[in-house]
């Protein structure tokens, strides 16, 4: 209750999947399974970059330039 670095809720997983559900609702779904997989890969990459303090545009520009952001690995994994 006193550590304001901790998020107010633990719904990050729900927030991460909300855009996929919204795209399905607006577009009526994905045309192919490969298209859905590509969409999920890009969203996952951008979400991970954002969680590591990298801006959306910098992460996207670096990825398109062939220098994608790679998050640090956990020592315990």
Buried (B, 14 or more C-beta within 10 A) or exposed (E): EEEEEEEEEEEEEEEBEEBBEEBEEEEEEBEEEEEBEEBBEEBEBBBBBEEEEBEEEEBBEBBEEEEEBEEEEEEEE
